[in-house]
Amino acid sequence: MLAGEAPPTPMPLATSLIAGRRVAGAGLRLPVMNPALGVEIAGLAEAGPAEVNDAVVAARHAFRTSGWPQASVEHRQAMLLKLSDAVFAAADELAQLECAALGVVMRELRERHMKRAALNFRFFAEVIGQARGEVYDQTHGYRSIVVREPVGVAALIAPWNAPVALASMKIAAALAFGNACVLKPSEQTPLALLRMVEILHEAGLPDGLVNLVNGRGAVTGQALVSHPDVDLISFTGGTATGRAIASEAGRRLKPVTMELGGKSANVIFASADLERALDAALVGIYSNNGQQCLAGSRILLERSIAHDFIDRFVARARAIRVGDPLNDRTELGPMASSAHRDRVLGFAEGARREGAELLTGGHAVPVGGAHSNGYFIAPTAILSPSPDILAVREEIFGPFASFMIFDTYDEAIELANATDFGLVAYVWSDHVPTVERAVRDLRAGVVWVNTPMMRELRAPFGGYKDSGLGREGGEACMQFYTEVKTVTWPSTPVNVKKIGTG
Ligand code: NDP
């Protein structure tokens, strides 16, 4: 260092957070990259089995001693509302951190992700205020009631595409129903979630109820899901990982929810409001940098409208502003990692080889200046002659639309259902009987009619087929995060048959 020169600022380190304190441990140090700049911006201190064990022990201790599971509903509601306000107040700081490691545009992070995160805590405060019970008194002389109790320690595993928005729902639900938890973010995006968990503590959350362990899935995640003192596992991520975790949980008979991948059909009939359908098709595949489980990635068009629709879609896709996610004018930021960028572009090349027409994109986009090493790609679209090519079958998880054309209603539904996934489906038509039939025939956990994604938190969310197991939502989370206990007593003292009286 030269005389008079300021000392270099040390790079931030994403540690774990156990019993309210940051813990770095002696594990591997991994780089956290900024995908818009292509540079390392932070380090990550990987939690090994020892730190994971400490986190589970801290959660169990808080579950046993903090009084949280036994606290009144009013007390839990007041705390959840405080947490909601704290997340809302920190929305800008959290969005900056999320943007730095994820590259989704700031506007979307501020307006969608962080608002949603704050709302998650408020939502579950409301849900527990409305909980109802069951009473059975049909058996003469007896009354049975069903009570719900917190389960214990939940392992929460979050993906990288919307870390704060998705993990906050799991944390809020686990807490609302009286549990303690250990969260594992994706190793790619640890920054905003670590800060969020810290903010929850600053807002008054008792230590140990929410712990966070950072590190790779195969190391930290594996240690967490196989820990013998974890009572339940809530996972959001890819289908292959989901299968591995579900088998581990099955071996130990632990309940799981699995929110997995998607390859959702967006079925557009000639009877649709095509202007709206076009706007929604673009948002459905290119928002969140195209990296979202519920993307409408297979766009199915009725032949009479297909040519014109595709032309207009392609013109709009080419006009999407790709670049710095911090700039409020930007519409598409970088892919989350260089490996992911290469994977997405590989699908365009593969599709061409398999006979699809590349309509637009399929290449990297040079964004100059400080962003010249960022992982930017052009919004991409292909027209596929069949549902069998890899780009139409696999979840690409990028700004990549696959068009297919149908002639009849039956063909539309067959194409829509010709997938291993079944997370959501979109249908566009102003012809009510067509909509009614499609809603019945589409094999997906959620069907959105004449609207882009509209997540109703009260309703169950989750997938058919390889898209998941179990559901998230108000009632669905109550069932997952609580144990049921049936209590039976007589309305008048019973005459118990006497045995052993000689
Ligand atoms: P992954 O399945 O690769 O990872 C998800 C999480 O699991 C990460 O935190 C990962 O850690 C961790 N993990 C990986 N291996 C293990 C293991 N053996 N044990 C425990 N944890 C492990 O998914 P992505 O992060 O790549 O997320 C993208 C996927 O998530 C897409 O398929 C997408 O569709 C799906 N998704 C589903 C949603 C839904 O609601 N249905 C919503 C959003 C995304 P690490 O990354 O550090 O390796």
Boltz pocket constraint, residues with backbone or C-beta under 6 A from the ligand:
constraints:
  - pocket:
      binder: B
      contacts: [[A, 157], [A, 158], [A, 159], [A, 160], [A, 161], [A, 166], [A, 184], [A, 185], [A, 186], [A, 187], [A, 188], [A, 215], [A, 216], [A, 217], [A, 218], [A, 220], [A, 221], [A, 222], [A, 223], [A, 225], [A, 236], [A, 237], [A, 238], [A, 239], [A, 241], [A, 242], [A, 244], [A, 245], [A, 258], [A, 259], [A, 260], [A, 261], [A, 262], [A, 292], [A, 293], [A, 294], [A, 395], [A, 397], [A, 423], [A, 467], [A, 468]]
      max_distance: 6.0
